[in-house]
Amino acid sequence: FRSSRRDLMLDRSAGGRPGIVVLGTPRSGTTLLANVVGAHPRIAMMFEELHGGAFRVVGGKIPAVKLCTPNQVDLDRRWGPMNRVINLSGWLRKNVGYRMPTSRLSLRDMMGVADLRVLCLIRDPARALDAIRRRERLSEPVCHDILARTYRLFNTLRDEPGLHCQVISLDRLLLAPEPQIRKLCAWLGLAFDPAMLEAPQHNHLYPESGFRHERAAAPADGAADPPARPGLAPLLPGYRALLAQAL
């Protein structure tokens, strides 16, 4: 995917056509949220598409893509030759690779081709750290850095001119799916569709019979801090700032 092709894509203005990006750390519920959003009949959702193809969708549907942070996409940085070097070493992939976006388009590039709506998904940080470490098999410092970088990015996106950004709490979504989805639809300017409540059943990676309330941190309203654990304190201000803005 040459830079000239990327530039050609950016020259094809979307003329105000909306686009949606679902963002979140690995193991934070992004696949579930992508299935919720993608179940809407007016939305065409793509899963971790890294070449800008999501914004070439035809047929009149709103293009959407789910990407993970910080390893897949960033505000200004995009894939570069250093990615190839890092992939030569397993140690570098695990300890450095997550800092290098693999998307050929940055979020600012995407803003050049669509009237972008970004959904920033957050999860109780203690549970997020456990899930990243367990499933991704990363060290504790790397897991903490992934969350810290994501919180910084999300707080930056909230203040980015010309960008529509909404924070979503996975915990609130799990505890009250329909009210949260209705709020999300209202923010997107779409009518609520009951099919969105069936998203867990159609989750192609982790199918479930429904939204699993027991996976949510309670309370999810910020009234109590996440469980104490080493190194968690520096993450709490960024998390709290985002939670205060969540649906």
NORNOR-V704976 format. One record per run of one state. SS is the DSSP state (hx for helix, st for strand, lp for the rest). FROM is the first residue (numbers start at 0). LEN is the number of residues. If there is no record, write none. Layout:
BEGIN
ss=SS from=FROM len=LEN
ss=SS from=FROM len=LEN
END
This chain:
BEGIN
ss=lp from=0 len=2
ss=hx from=2 len=9
ss=lp from=11 len=6
ss=st from=17 len=7
ss=lp from=24 len=5
ss=hx from=29 len=9
ss=lp from=38 len=4
ss=st from=42 len=5
ss=lp from=47 len=5
ss=hx from=52 len=4
ss=lp from=56 len=5
ss=st from=61 len=7
ss=lp from=68 len=13
ss=hx from=81 len=5
ss=lp from=86 len=3
ss=hx from=89 len=6
ss=lp from=95 len=1
ss=hx from=96 len=3
ss=lp from=99 len=7
ss=hx from=106 len=5
ss=lp from=111 len=3
ss=st from=114 len=8
ss=lp from=122 len=2
ss=hx from=124 len=12
ss=lp from=136 len=3
ss=hx from=139 len=19
ss=lp from=158 len=5
ss=st from=163 len=6
ss=hx from=169 len=6
ss=lp from=175 len=1
ss=hx from=176 len=12
ss=lp from=188 len=5
ss=hx from=193 len=9
ss=lp from=202 len=10
ss=hx from=212 len=3
ss=lp from=215 len=17
ss=hx from=232 len=11
ss=lp from=243 len=4
END
